[in-house]
């Protein structure tokens, strides 16, 4: 787990365990937390930092989720400046979402 109580530089659980064992440990975060950090950085680059516990954007999405047509999901058009990297990624994701 990568919460601060485990990874703090001075008194985090991992640091204390390293001191107790007198050796370095491999810090390997789980994929869920890594994806969470990537999503957070992406969201902040698009919408700016927030200190609010709940994002208005996600609250709106949650309240309208039942009315969304998820049977005909399509990716929005990709801006030209991102196509060289985004198109292969979107194709990969589309292939995973629709493995026909």
N, C-alpha and C positions, 0 to 999 in steps of 0.2 A: 504494500500500500504506500502511496507517495504523499500522504498527508504530512503536514509539517511536523507533527509530533514524532513521526518516524524518520523524517529526512532532515531535520534541523541541523545546521552546521556545527553547533556546539553541544547540544544536549538531546538531539534526536535519538530515537531508539536504535537506529542503524549505527550511528556514531558510537553510542555507548556499548553496543554489541561488539563493534570493531575494537574498542579499547579493552573490553573484557577478554576477548580472544587474542588480543595483541597481533592482529593481522587485518589486512584490507578485505572487504567483502565486495562481491560483484553487485552493483546497483542495477537491477533490471526491473523496470516497471511493467505492469501488465498492459496488454494491448488496449484494453478498455480505457485505462487512464491516459495512455499516450494519445489515443484518438480523441479523448476529451480535451486534452491540451491543444491539439491541432485545431479542433473545432472552435475552441475558445479564441485562439489567436486569429483564426479566419473571421469569426464573428466580430471581434474587436477591430480588425482592420477595415471591415465594411461599415460598422455602425458606431465605432468608438467605444471607449471603456465605459463601464457602468458599475455602480456600487449597489444598485438595486438588487434585491434577492430574486425578483421575477422580471423577466423581459416582457415588455408590452407586446412585442412581435410574437413571442411564443404563447402568450395568454390569448391573443386573438386567434392564432392558429388552433390552439386547443379548443376554444369555444366554437369554432366553425368546422372542426375535423369531421363531424358526422355528416355534414353536407357536401364534403368533397367527393368527387368521382375518382376513386382510386383504381378503377378498372381500366381507365384510359390515360395512364400517367405518361407524360412526355417531358423531357428536359427542355427548359427555355432556351432560346437561341444564345449562343456564346458570343460575346463581344470579339471582334476581329483581333484585338491585341492579345487575347488569351488563347486563341485557337490552336497555336502550335503545341501547347502543353495540355490544354483542356480537352480538346477533341478526343485524343486517345484515352484519356481518363474517363470521359463521359461514355465513350463506346464500351469500355471495359465494364463500367457500372451498369449500363443498359443491358449488356450481355448477361450479367449476373441477375438482374431483375427479371429479364425475359429469356430464360434459357431454352426456348422452343427449339 
